[in-house]
Amino acid sequence: MFLTNRPNSVETHDLENRSPKCPAVSLDTYISRKVEQCSCYMLANAQRIAIIDLGSNTARLIVMGAVSGYAYRLEDEIREVVRLRQGMTEAGLNETSMARALFTLRLFKRFCDSSRVDMIIPTATSAVREARNGPQFVEQVERELGLSLQILDGEREAYYATLGILNELPLTNGYMLDIGGGSAQVGKFKRRRFQKAQSLLLGALALTERFVASDPIDQATIAALEQEIDRQLDSVPWLQKKQAKPTRLLAGVGGTIRNLAKMAAARRQYPLNTLHGYALKGDELQENIRLLRELPLAERQQLPGLSSDRADIILPGAMVLAGVMARLQVDEVRVSINGLREGLFFEHFWRHLAYPVVANVRRFQVLNMARVYQYQKNHAIHVRHLADRLFEQLAPLHGLGRWEKELLDAAAILHDLGTIISYYDHHQHSQTLIINSGLPGFTPRETALIALMTRFHRKGRPTPIGFETLLEEGDTKRLLQLAAILRLAEFLERGRNANVDDVTAIWDEETLRLTLIADEYPAVELWEAERNAAALVATAFKRKVILESTAAPDTWAVPLA
């Protein structure tokens, strides 16, 4: 269960952004690269599992390192635009498109072979399953590459996308939408279980090829797209407006929805590096649609957040999303980074469970990150214990509840992760790891608060600098009090030997008296807490802090009077 040195034989591939230059980088970028160097470490006994997703527009490969049920991490990813559906006719897939797909799959296979992948799960979706010559293409892939493509029907595609969603977002009941290149899957889940889905020919590439012939798209084409989207959505009986409720939740996956969210995030100067749990608002989507309608392709390709190779096809996909949101009467879509590929992985990762969805995604994702980055389990758990005891006893002073306690628990487990980079300034490195990796299961606001608590667990006055756009009224005070509790808990466990079993708190209008329960006099803990934590606790709770212990100092060497 410990990490072991296991270097890949192939460097990380970035097929879209190759550059011979090495420009100066920021501290965050440097730290990110240091962490990537640590990707040569993986959990002992881990499998390297590759999932290939051959879609209508894009082919993707992800490589996951995992110990089933314990921990996993994304180790590598390759994306290539193949436009497999391009030029597709009643006779089937176009020869040129199939050649592009074969070239890309051959590249993926060679990468997997050279980087010691233990298992490959190759799949294909809309274009291959709908093409008349799809079976012949599958046979060719098997014959030439030795890859047995699993052709997913529409409902199965939605099922795996839902597994990805539910292992990332803490949703119980709701709807999902996956907009691909050839098709769109709309589905329903209940009590964290997939219920049903329907596949529609509403993929971004498919709609573009059928309807779009002008640049920018003219009003007549917009009207035709809207009519076709409505016609197909009308075929889904459980999507009709009369059955919808304003309280419904919608989760979105796929490159189209992620790119629409990235566009909105870029306009907001979003401070996190991932979109886990990002809420794309209806007005943000409409602003995206306006820009995509009015600008010519050359200008659309320059829009911040939008992949240039998607600029020619994304508008129809955006209109599909708007249509589904209108039917469900929801004003936002929750973005899931996980989708089909991750769902296929989770079926393997959680194969020992009756259903491959973790019961408490927030709790598991905190442990997953802690395990991947080699947390010191005993120390972290005891810091969490002391922080919880302080939180409970100081409740009349801070007035915070279960939600804040859950964030404090997460920060206590993750506070020392940065030591995997360097002990020096590891509090800053901990924040950077959380911001760069994201915390699936938590909202952007929650992720920012957890990251900030880890940032200030050793020193400094807690401030929301850099994350103001994510926080809400009262969060500055909330951060101050939670960080003060975490810092005090950290220094009460400074000896890393669980010498302080418990702590009790009593106070009046002027003083806060904290008594440490310990078997032996906690000299180190008292010394460190007084030097490094007492002042922040005093500021947070507006009282002078007095620290004492039930265990008396050693007296054997003191001369008798």
C-alpha positions in Angstrom: 0.0 0.0 0.0 3.0 2.3 -0.2 4.3 4.1 -3.3 7.1 2.6 -5.2 9.4 3.9 -8.0 8.0 2.7 -11.3 9.1 4.9 -14.2 7.3 4.9 -17.5 9.4 4.0 -20.5 7.7 6.7 -22.6 7.4 10.4 -21.7 4.0 12.0 -21.3 2.6 12.8 -24.8 1.0 16.1 -25.8 0.1 15.8 -29.4 -1.5 19.2 -29.6 1.0 21.4 -28.0 4.5 20.3 -29.0 7.1 23.0 -28.7 10.9 23.0 -28.7 11.0 26.1 -26.5 11.3 26.1 -22.7 10.0 29.5 -21.5 10.2 30.6 -17.9 7.5 29.2 -15.8 5.5 30.3 -12.8 6.0 28.8 -9.3 2.6 26.9 -9.7 3.7 25.6 -13.1 7.1 24.5 -11.6 5.3 22.7 -8.8 2.9 21.0 -11.2 5.8 19.7 -13.2 7.5 18.4 -10.0 4.3 16.5 -9.2 4.2 15.1 -12.7 7.7 13.8 -12.1 6.3 12.0 -9.1 3.8 10.3 -11.5 6.6 7.7 -11.9 5.5 6.7 -8.5 2.4 4.6 -8.2 0.8 2.4 -5.7 2.5 -0.9 -5.0 0.7 -3.7 -6.8 -1.1 -1.2 -9.0 -2.4 -2.0 -12.4 -2.1 0.4 -15.4 -5.4 0.4 -17.2 -5.9 2.1 -20.5 -9.3 3.0 -21.8 -9.6 3.9 -25.5 -12.7 5.8 -26.6 -13.1 6.1 -30.4 -15.8 8.7 -30.8 -17.4 10.3 -33.9 -15.2 13.4 -33.6 -12.4 12.6 -31.2 -10.4 9.6 -30.1 -9.1 9.6 -26.6 -6.8 7.4 -24.5 -6.5 7.6 -20.8 -4.2 5.5 -18.6 -5.2 5.0 -15.0 -2.9 3.6 -12.3 -5.0 1.9 -9.6 -5.3 -0.6 -6.8 -8.9 -1.7 -6.9 -11.0 -0.1 -4.2 -8.0 1.6 -2.6 -6.7 4.5 -4.8 -6.3 5.5 -8.4 -4.9 8.4 -10.4 -4.8 9.5 -14.0 -1.3 8.9 -15.3 -1.6 9.9 -18.9 -4.0 11.1 -21.6 -3.8 11.5 -25.4 -6.5 13.2 -27.4 -6.7 13.3 -31.2 -9.4 14.7 -33.5 -10.2 12.0 -36.1 -13.6 13.2 -37.4 -14.5 9.5 -38.0 -18.1 10.5 -38.8 -17.0 13.1 -41.4 -18.1 12.1 -44.9 -20.3 9.2 -43.6 -23.0 8.1 -46.0 -25.6 5.4 -46.3 -22.8 3.1 -47.5 -20.9 3.7 -44.2 -17.7 5.3 -43.0 -15.5 7.2 -45.4 -12.2 5.6 -46.3 -10.2 8.8 -45.4 -11.9 9.0 -42.0 -11.3 5.3 -41.3 -7.6 5.8 -42.3 -7.3 8.6 -39.7 -8.9 6.5 -37.1 -6.7 3.5 -37.8 -3.6 5.7 -37.6 -4.6 7.1 -34.3 -5.5 3.7 -32.8 -2.2 2.3 -34.0 -0.5 5.2 -32.1 -2.5 4.4 -29.0 -1.7 0.7 -29.2 2.1 1.4 -29.5 1.9 3.9 -26.6 0.2 1.3 -24.4 2.7 -1.4 -25.4 5.7 0.8 -24.7 4.5 2.2 -21.4 3.7 -1.1 -19.8 0.0 -1.0 -19.7 -1.5 -4.1 -18.1 -5.0 -3.9 -19.6 -6.6 -2.1 -22.5 -10.3 -1.5 -22.7 -11.1 -0.3 -26.3 -14.5 1.0 -27.2 -16.3 2.7 -30.1 -19.6 4.6 -30.1 -22.0 6.4 -32.4 -20.2 6.5 -35.8 -19.1 2.8 -35.7 -22.3 1.5 -34.4 -24.4 3.4 -37.0 -22.2 2.8 -40.0 -23.2 0.0 -42.4 -19.5 -0.9 -42.7 -18.9 -0.6 -39.0 -18.5 -4.4 -38.5 -15.9 -4.5 -41.3 -14.0 -1.6 -39.7 -14.0 -3.5 -36.3 -12.6 -6.6 -38.0 -9.9 -4.5 -39.6 -8.9 -3.0 -36.3 -8.8 -6.5 -34.7 -6.8 -7.9 -37.6 -4.2 -5.1 -37.9 -3.9 -3.9 -34.4 -5.1 -6.7 -32.1 -7.6 -4.4 -30.5 -11.1 -5.8 -29.9 -13.3 -2.8 -30.1 -16.4 -3.0 -27.8 -19.2 -1.3 -29.6 -21.5 0.5 -27.1 -25.1 1.0 -27.9 -26.7 4.3 -26.9 -28.1 3.2 -23.6 -24.8 1.5 -22.6 -22.9 4.6 -23.5 -25.2 6.6 -21.2 -24.7 4.0 -18.5 -21.0 4.3 -18.4 -21.1 8.1 -18.6 -23.5 8.0 -15.6 -21.0 5.8 -13.7 -18.4 8.5 -14.3 -20.6 11.2 -13.1 -21.8 9.5 -9.9 -18.2 8.7 -8.9 -17.3 12.4 -9.2 -20.4 14.4 -8.2 -22.4 13.9 -5.0 -25.7 13.7 -6.7 -28.6 11.4 -5.7 -31.4 12.0 -8.2 -31.2 13.8 -11.5 -30.6 13.8 -15.2 -27.4 13.4 -17.3 -26.6 14.7 -20.8 -23.6 13.6 -22.8 -23.1 15.4 -26.1 -20.7 13.6 -28.4 -19.8 14.1 -32.0 -22.4 11.8 -33.5 -25.0 11.4 -30.8 -26.3 12.8 -27.5 -27.3 10.6 -24.6 -29.9 11.9 -22.2 -30.5 9.8 -19.1 -32.0 9.6 -15.7 -30.5 8.4 -12.4 -32.2 7.8 -9.0 -30.7 7.0 -5.6 -27.3 7.1 -7.3 -28.3 4.4 -9.7 -28.6 4.6 -13.5 -32.3 4.3 -14.4 -32.8 4.8 -18.2 -31.5 6.7 -21.1 -32.2 7.5 -24.8 -29.7 8.1 -27.5 -30.5 10.9 -30.0 -28.8 11.9 -33.3 -27.9 15.2 -31.8 -24.1 15.1 -31.8 -22.3 18.3 -32.5 -20.5 17.0 -35.6 -23.6 15.2 -36.9 -25.7 18.3 -36.7 -23.0 20.5 -38.2 -22.6 18.2 -41.2 -26.4 18.0 -41.7 -27.3 21.7 -41.4 -24.4 24.1 -41.3 -23.2 25.6 -44.6 -22.5 29.3 -43.7 -20.0 31.1 -41.6 -21.2 32.6 -39.3 -24.3 30.4 -39.1 -27.3 32.3 -40.6 -30.7 32.7 -39.0 -32.4 30.2 -41.3 -29.9 27.5 -40.2 -30.4 28.4 -36.5 -34.2 27.9 -37.0 -33.7 24.6 -38.7 -31.4 23.4 -35.9 -33.9 24.5 -33.3 -36.7 22.6 -35.1 -34.6 19.4 -35.4 -33.5 19.6 -31.7 -37.1 20.0 -30.6 -38.3 17.2 -32.8 -35.9 14.7 -31.4 -36.3 15.9 -27.8 -40.1 15.4 -28.3 -39.4 11.7 -28.7 -38.3 11.4 -25.1 -41.5 11.2 -23.1 -39.9 11.8 -19.7 -38.2 15.0 -20.9 -41.4 17.0 -21.5 -41.9 20.3 -19.7 -45.1 19.4 -18.1 -43.4 16.6 -16.2 -40.3 18.6 -15.2 -39.8 20.4 -11.9 -37.6 23.4 -11.1 -35.7 21.4 -8.5 -34.3 18.9 -11.0 -30.6 18.5 -11.3 -28.7 18.1 -14.6 -25.1 16.8 -14.9 -23.3 17.3 -18.2 -20.3 15.4 -19.7 -18.5 15.3 -23.0 -16.1 17.6 -24.8 -18.9 20.0 -26.0 -20.1 20.7 -22.5 -16.6 20.9 -21.0 -15.6 23.5 -23.7 -18.7 25.6 -23.0 -17.9 25.6 -19.3 -14.2 26.5 -20.1 -15.4 29.5 -22.1 -17.6 30.7 -19.2 -14.8 30.1 -16.7 -12.3 32.0 -18.8 -14.6 35.1 -18.8 -14.9 34.8 -15.1 -11.1 34.4 -14.6 -11.9 31.2 -12.8 -9.0 30.5 -10.3 -9.1 26.7 -10.2 -7.3 24.5 -12.7 -10.0 21.9 -13.1 -13.8 22.1 -13.7 -14.9 19.4 -11.2 -18.4 20.4 -10.2 -18.4 23.7 -12.1 -22.0 25.0 -12.4 -22.5 26.4 -16.0 -25.3 28.9 -15.6 -28.0 29.4 -18.2 -27.0 33.0 -18.8 -23.4 32.0 -19.3 -24.6 29.4 -21.9 -26.6 32.0 -23.7 -23.6 34.3 -23.8 -21.6 31.5 -25.4 -24.3 30.9 -27.9 -24.4 34.6 -28.8 -20.7 34.7 -29.4 -20.7 31.5 -31.4 -23.6 32.8 -33.6 -22.1 36.2 -34.3 -18.4 35.5 -34.8 -16.8 34.0 -37.9 -14.8 30.8 -37.5 -11.4 32.5 -37.4 -12.6 34.6 -34.4 -14.4 31.7 -32.8 -11.1 29.8 -32.8 -9.6 32.6 -30.7 -12.2 32.6 -28.0 -10.6 31.9 -24.5 -11.4 28.4 -23.2 -12.6 27.0 -26.6 -10.5 24.4 -28.3 -9.8 25.7 -31.8 -10.5 22.3 -33.3 -14.0 22.4 -31.9 -14.9 25.9 -32.9 -16.6 24.8 -36.2 -19.0 22.3 -34.6 -19.7 23.5 -31.0 -22.7 25.8 -31.7 -25.2 23.0 -32.5 -24.0 21.2 -29.4 -24.6 24.3 -27.3 -28.1 24.6 -28.7 -28.8 21.0 -27.7 -27.7 21.7 -24.1 -29.9 24.8 -24.1 -32.9 22.8 -25.3 -32.5 20.1 -22.7 -32.1 22.7 -19.9 -35.3 24.4 -21.1 -37.2 21.1 -21.0 -36.0 20.3 -17.5 -36.5 23.9 -16.4 -33.0 24.0 -14.8 -30.9 27.2 -14.8 -27.5 25.4 -14.6 -25.7 22.2 -15.6 -23.2 20.6 -13.2 -20.1 19.7 -15.2 -18.5 16.3 -14.7 -14.9 15.8 -15.9 -15.5 12.1 -15.6 -17.5 10.5 -18.4 -17.6 7.4 -20.5 -13.9 6.5 -20.2 -13.9 6.9 -16.5 -17.1 5.0 -16.2 -15.5 2.1 -17.9 -12.6 2.3 -15.5 -14.8 2.5 -12.4 -16.6 -0.7 -13.5 -13.3 -2.3 -13.1 -12.1 -0.3 -10.0 -15.3 -1.0 -8.0 -15.9 -4.5 -9.4 -16.0 -5.9 -5.9 -19.1 -3.8 -5.0 -22.6 -4.8 -5.9 -22.9 -1.6 -8.0 -19.8 0.3 -9.2 -20.5 3.6 -7.6 -18.9 4.7 -4.3 -21.5 5.5 -1.6 -19.8 8.6 -0.3 -17.9 10.2 -3.1 -16.6 13.2 -1.1 -15.1 11.0 1.7 -13.5 8.6 -0.8 -12.0 11.3 -3.0 -10.3 12.9 0.0 -8.8 9.6 0.9 -7.9 8.9 -2.7 -5.9 12.1 -3.0 -4.3 11.5 0.4 -3.2 8.0 -0.5 -1.9 8.9 -3.9 0.3 11.7 -2.4 1.6 9.5 0.4 -0.1 11.1 3.4 1.1 10.3 6.9 -2.0 8.5 7.9 -1.6 8.3 11.7 -0.6 12.0 12.0 -3.4 13.2 9.7 -6.0 11.2 11.4 -5.0 12.5 14.9 -4.9 16.1 13.6 -8.4 15.5 12.3 -9.5 14.1 15.7 -8.1 17.1 17.6 -9.6 19.5 15.1 -13.0 17.9 15.4 -12.9 18.1 19.2 -11.9 21.8 19.1 -14.7 22.5 16.5 -17.3 20.8 18.6 -16.4 22.5 21.8 -16.1 25.9 20.3 -19.4 25.7 18.4 -21.1 28.3 20.6 -18.4 30.7 19.6 -18.2 30.1 15.9 -21.8 29.0 15.1 -20.7 26.7 12.3 -22.3 23.4 11.4 -21.9 20.0 9.7 -20.9 21.5 6.3 -18.0 23.4 7.7 -16.9 20.4 9.8 -16.8 18.3 6.7 -14.5 20.8 5.0 -12.3 21.0 8.1 -12.0 17.2 8.1 -10.9 17.2 4.5 -8.3 19.8 5.1 -7.0 18.0 8.2 -6.4 14.8 6.1 -4.8 16.7 3.2 -2.9 19.5 5.0 0.6 17.9 4.7 0.3 16.6 1.1 2.8 19.2 -0.1 5.7 17.3 1.6 5.8 15.0 -1.4 7.3 18.0 -3.3 9.4 19.5 -0.4 9.1 19.9 3.3 10.0 23.6 2.9 6.8 25.6 2.1 4.8 22.4 2.0 1.7 24.3 3.1 1.9 26.2 -0.1 2.5 23.0 -2.1 -0.5 21.4 -0.4 -2.7 24.2 -1.7 -1.2 23.9 -5.2 -1.8 20.1 -5.4 -5.5 20.6 -4.4 -6.0 23.4 -6.9 -4.3 21.6 -9.7 -5.8 18.2 -9.1 -9.2 19.4 -8.0 -11.3 17.6 -5.4 -14.1 15.5 -7.1 -17.3 15.6 -5.0 -16.7 19.1 -3.8 -17.9 22.3 -5.4 -15.4 24.9 -6.6 -16.2 27.1 -3.5 -15.6 24.1 -1.2 -12.4 23.2 -2.9 -11.1 26.7 -2.5 -11.9 26.7 1.2 -10.2 23.4 1.8 -7.1 24.4 -0.2 -6.9 27.7 1.7 -7.1 25.9 5.0 -4.1 23.7 4.0 -2.3 26.8 2.8 -2.6 28.5 6.2 -2.2 25.4 8.5 1.3 26.5 9.5 1.6 30.2 9.4 0.3 33.4 7.9 -3.0 35.3 8.3 -5.7 33.3 6.4 -7.1 35.4 3.5 -9.0 34.3 0.4 -6.5 36.0 -1.9 -6.8 34.7 -5.4 -10.1 32.9 -4.8 -12.4 35.8 -4.0 -14.6 35.1 -7.1 -15.5 31.7 -5.7 -16.3 32.6 -2.1 -19.4 34.0 -0.7 -20.4 36.4 2.1 -19.1 35.2 5.4 -16.4 32.9 4.0 -13.5 35.2 5.1 -14.5 34.8 8.7 -15.3 31.2 8.2 -11.9 30.6 6.7 -10.2 32.4 9.6 -11.9 30.3 12.3 -11.5 27.0 10.5 -7.8 27.6 9.7 -7.2 28.6 13.3 -8.7 25.4 14.6 -6.7 23.4 12.0 -3.4 25.2 12.9 -3.9 24.6 16.6 -4.7 20.9 16.0 -1.5 20.6 13.9 0.7 22.0 16.6 -1.0 20.0 19.3 0.2 17.0 17.3 3.7 18.5 16.6 5.5 15.6 18.2 3.6 13.2 15.8 3.1 10.7 18.5 -0.5 11.4 19.5 0.7 12.5 22.9 -2.3 14.8 23.3 -5.3 12.6 23.6 -8.0 15.3 23.8 -8.6 18.9 24.6 -11.2 20.8 26.6 -12.2 24.4 26.1 -13.9 26.8 28.5 -14.1 30.6 28.1 -15.5 33.8 29.4 -15.7 37.2 27.7 -11.9 37.8 27.8 -10.1 34.4 27.9 -10.3 31.0 26.2 -8.7 28.3 28.3 -7.6 25.1 26.5 -6.6 22.2 28.6 -4.7 19.4 26.9 -5.5 15.8 28.1 -2.2 13.8 27.9 -0.5 10.9 29.7 2.9 12.7 29.6 3.5 16.4 29.9 3.2 17.7 26.3 6.1 20.1 26.4 6.7 20.2 22.7 3.1 20.6 21.8 2.5 23.4 24.4 5.7 25.2 23.2 4.8 25.0 19.5 1.1 25.8 20.0 1.9 28.9 22.0 4.5 30.1 19.5 2.6 29.3 16.3 -1.1 28.9 16.8 -2.3 30.8 19.9 -2.2 34.2 18.4 -4.4 33.1 15.4 -6.9 31.4 17.7 -7.0 34.6 19.8 -7.7 36.6 16.7 -10.4 34.2 15.3 -12.3 33.9 18.6 -11.5 37.4 20.1 -10.2 36.1 23.4 -6.8 35.7 25.0 -5.7 32.0 24.8 -4.4 30.2 27.8 -2.9 26.7 27.2 -2.4 24.2 30.0 -2.1 20.5 30.5 -3.6 17.9 32.9 -0.2 16.2 32.9 2.3 18.0 35.2 5.8 18.8 34.1 8.6 16.4 35.1 9.7 17.2 38.6 12.2 14.4 39.4 15.2 16.7 38.8 13.9 19.6 40.7 15.6 19.9 44.2 13.2 19.6 47.2 12.6 22.7 49.2 
